[in-house]
Amino acid sequence: MVKRNTEIMKKKLLILTDLWGLRKASYLNRYLDEFEAYFEIRVIDSLELACIDKRVYTKESLHRQFINGGIDRAAERLVLSLEEPVNILAFSIGGAIAWKAAMKSAYVEYLTCVSSTRLRLETERPSCQVSLIFGSNESFGPSVEWFETMDANRIEISGGEHDFYRYNREIGVITEQVLHPII
């Protein structure tokens, strides 16, 4: 007799942290609670992926290391780790990493970047579906023209600052964007 597997296969979701990595990622617990019923989840510490030296754990030091090769190094390492189709949710600097990885990997099906301001420097778009979420008070986000050129879906959070994703009140907008392709 053949045993039948009745469990539905969940899609894969990679979540990339912001510049602070897992050390300051308590905000992720709320996302994990929302997504666990729908996805097989893997959280990736952007600092670890980029091989960032954390001895000087300041915004300036971490940012400088990401800009000076860390983003590209992390994107390459992420591409090498992708072996099956995934959706990616990436916060801030994690979005720059995920974007670059999605440019090189056919395994990225859907990419949601939140407060990923470095994307304004990108001139090519990945072939996967893309949603970009920014706060309306973000000082360094891409311009309206950039979004038109990239043909990217922009969701704006009214009154949101750069780190709005860390706070409960906007989690529903973000989770809805991630869940939209699967439900």
C-alpha positions as CSV (number, residue, x, y, z in Angstrom):
1,M,0.0,0.0,0.0
2,V,1.3,3.4,-0.9
3,K,1.3,6.0,1.8
4,R,-0.2,9.3,0.7
5,N,1.4,12.6,1.9
6,T,-1.5,14.8,2.8
7,E,0.5,17.7,4.0
8,I,0.5,20.7,1.7
9,M,4.0,21.8,0.7
10,K,4.6,25.4,1.9
11,K,6.4,27.9,-0.2
12,K,9.8,29.1,0.9
13,L,10.2,32.5,2.4
14,L,13.6,34.1,3.1
15,I,13.6,37.1,5.4
16,L,16.7,39.3,5.3
17,T,17.4,41.5,8.3
18,D,18.2,45.2,8.2
19,L,21.6,46.7,8.9
20,W,21.5,45.7,12.6
21,G,21.2,42.0,11.9
22,L,19.6,39.6,14.3
23,R,21.1,41.3,17.4
24,K,18.4,44.0,17.1
25,A,15.7,42.0,15.3
26,S,12.9,41.5,17.9
27,Y,10.6,43.1,15.4
28,L,10.9,39.9,13.3
29,N,8.9,37.9,15.8
30,R,5.7,39.6,14.7
31,Y,6.4,38.7,11.1
32,L,7.2,35.1,11.9
33,D,4.0,34.7,13.7
34,E,2.0,36.0,10.7
35,F,3.9,33.9,8.1
36,E,4.4,30.5,9.8
37,A,1.1,29.1,8.6
38,Y,1.9,29.9,5.0
39,F,5.6,29.5,4.5
40,E,8.6,27.5,5.4
41,I,10.7,30.4,6.7
42,R,14.5,31.0,6.9
43,V,15.7,34.2,8.5
44,I,19.1,35.4,7.3
45,D,21.2,37.8,9.3
46,S,22.5,40.3,6.7
47,L,25.5,41.1,8.8
48,E,26.6,37.4,8.8
49,L,25.8,37.0,5.1
50,A,28.0,40.0,4.3
51,C,30.8,38.9,6.7
52,I,30.6,42.3,8.5
53,D,32.9,43.0,11.4
54,K,30.7,43.7,14.4
55,R,33.3,44.8,16.9
56,V,32.3,48.4,16.2
57,Y,28.6,48.0,16.3
58,T,27.5,51.5,15.2
59,K,25.3,52.5,12.3
60,E,28.2,54.3,10.6
61,S,30.6,51.4,10.9
62,L,28.2,48.8,9.8
63,H,26.9,51.0,6.9
64,R,30.4,51.7,5.7
65,Q,31.2,48.0,5.6
66,F,28.0,47.2,3.7
67,I,28.7,49.9,1.1
68,N,32.4,49.0,0.7
69,G,31.8,45.4,-0.6
70,G,29.4,43.9,2.0
71,I,26.3,44.2,-0.1
72,D,27.9,42.6,-3.2
73,R,29.6,39.9,-1.0
74,A,26.2,39.1,0.7
75,A,24.4,39.0,-2.7
76,E,26.9,36.5,-4.1
77,R,26.6,34.3,-1.0
78,L,22.8,34.4,-1.2
79,V,22.8,33.4,-4.8
80,L,24.9,30.4,-4.0
81,S,22.5,29.3,-1.3
82,L,19.4,29.4,-3.5
83,E,18.5,25.9,-4.7
84,E,14.8,26.1,-5.1
85,P,12.1,28.8,-5.7
86,V,11.7,31.3,-2.9
87,N,9.9,34.5,-2.0
88,I,12.1,37.1,-0.2
89,L,11.1,39.7,2.3
90,A,14.0,42.1,3.0
91,F,14.4,45.1,5.3
92,S,16.5,48.1,4.5
93,I,20.0,47.1,3.5
94,G,18.7,43.5,3.2
95,G,16.7,44.7,0.2
96,A,19.8,45.9,-1.6
97,I,21.3,42.5,-1.0
98,A,18.1,40.6,-2.2
99,W,17.7,42.8,-5.3
100,K,21.2,42.1,-6.4
101,A,20.8,38.4,-5.7
102,A,17.5,38.4,-7.6
103,M,19.2,39.9,-10.6
104,K,21.4,36.7,-10.8
105,S,19.1,34.0,-9.7
106,A,16.0,32.5,-11.4
107,Y,15.0,31.0,-8.1
108,V,13.6,34.3,-6.7
109,E,9.9,34.3,-7.5
110,Y,8.7,37.3,-5.5
111,L,10.7,40.1,-3.8
112,T,9.3,42.5,-1.2
113,C,11.8,45.2,-0.1
114,V,10.9,47.4,2.8
115,S,12.7,50.8,3.3
116,S,15.5,49.7,0.9
117,T,16.8,53.1,0.1
118,R,19.9,51.9,-1.7
119,L,17.7,50.6,-4.5
120,R,17.6,54.2,-5.8
121,L,21.1,53.5,-7.2
122,E,20.0,50.5,-9.2
123,T,19.6,50.8,-13.0
124,E,18.2,47.3,-13.8
125,R,15.3,45.4,-12.4
126,P,15.1,41.7,-11.5
127,S,12.8,39.6,-13.6
128,C,10.8,38.4,-10.6
129,Q,7.7,40.1,-9.2
130,V,8.7,43.1,-7.1
131,S,6.9,45.2,-4.4
132,L,8.7,48.0,-2.7
133,I,7.4,49.5,0.5
134,F,8.5,52.9,1.8
135,G,7.4,55.4,4.4
136,S,6.1,58.7,3.0
137,N,8.7,60.5,5.2
138,E,11.7,58.5,3.9
139,S,14.4,61.0,2.9
140,F,16.5,58.7,0.8
141,G,14.0,56.5,-1.1
142,P,13.9,56.2,-4.9
143,S,12.2,59.0,-6.9
144,V,8.8,58.7,-8.6
145,E,10.7,58.6,-12.0
146,W,12.9,55.7,-10.7
147,F,9.7,53.7,-9.9
148,E,8.3,54.4,-13.4
149,T,11.6,53.4,-15.1
150,M,11.8,50.2,-13.1
151,D,8.1,49.4,-13.5
152,A,8.1,48.5,-9.8
153,N,5.1,48.4,-7.5
154,R,5.4,51.1,-4.9
155,I,3.5,51.0,-1.6
156,E,3.7,54.1,0.5
157,I,3.1,54.1,4.3
158,S,1.6,57.4,5.2
159,G,3.7,59.2,7.9
160,G,6.2,56.3,7.9
161,E,9.9,57.0,8.7
162,H,12.7,54.8,7.6
163,D,12.3,52.2,10.3
164,F,8.5,52.1,10.3
165,Y,8.6,48.3,9.7
166,R,9.8,47.8,13.3
167,Y,6.5,48.9,14.8
168,N,3.2,47.0,15.0
169,R,0.9,49.5,13.4
170,E,2.2,48.9,9.8
171,I,2.9,45.1,9.9
172,G,-0.5,44.3,8.2
173,V,0.4,46.3,5.1
174,I,3.8,44.5,4.8
175,T,2.4,41.0,5.5
176,E,-0.4,41.6,3.0
177,Q,2.1,42.3,0.2
178,V,4.1,39.2,1.0
179,L,1.0,37.0,1.2
180,H,-0.7,38.4,-1.8
181,P,1.0,36.2,-4.4
182,I,0.1,33.0,-2.5
183,I,-3.5,33.5,-1.2
